[in-house]
Amino acid sequence: MDKISEINGVQLYNSFIAGAQKIFENQTLLNNINFYPVPDADTGTNLASTMHSIVNTVRPQENVKDTALALADAALMGARGNSGIIFAQFLYGFSKDIKDQPHMTIADFAEYTRIGSECAYYALANPKEGTMISVIRDWAKYIFENQESTDDFSTLFISAMSAAMESLKQTAKFIPAKAKTMVDAGAKGFVVFVEGMCENQYK
């Protein structure tokens, strides 16, 4: 497979749709492990609803800024629950400073992802560690710190997946034993989303 050093708006859209599809496939699983911090068993439903807003609303453009803004707007409009709001705020932060450009480099993606993770964290009045925000931050940090290790998006994403998985494991430290789950549902949801993006390989 050829190296992918830049992505356009259509490739960005396709990667997000692949992540959304992975959320749909795992909606029931995410609901079943949703016991922390509130045992309301709706994380999968909330994330899927947010993703449906993206899938049903966004039409990809070649210009990467136009597509990123459309993804963020759709997520913000359709966000449900804490997990949906966190994800939507991540997309808002990711998209808000993108230059009006047809393509995005790895360095661009790393910077916008870092901004997105900060927006997701500070959007919450009382952010809790060991949740989705922790995994987003650790994943974004890995990408930012390793952006110069490769000139291929697919290679970077596959290696960053390991960082997301390790961060997900760490969420277990914050969950009370009585919660009956091994990892945080929202954090798992973001990892599932990233898995879909990795499988897409920026086609």
Buried (B, 14 or more C-beta within 10 A) or exposed (E): EEEBEBBBBBBBBBBBBBBBBBBBEBBEBBBBBBBBBEEBBBBBBBBBBBBBBBBEBBEBBEBBBBBBBBBBBBBBEBBBBBBBBBBBBBBBBBBBEBEEBEBBBBEBBBBBBBBBBBBBBEBBEEBBEBBBBBBBBBBBBBBBEBBEEBBBBBBBBBBBBEBBBEBBEBBBEBBEEEBEBEBBBBBBBBBBBBBBBBBBBBE
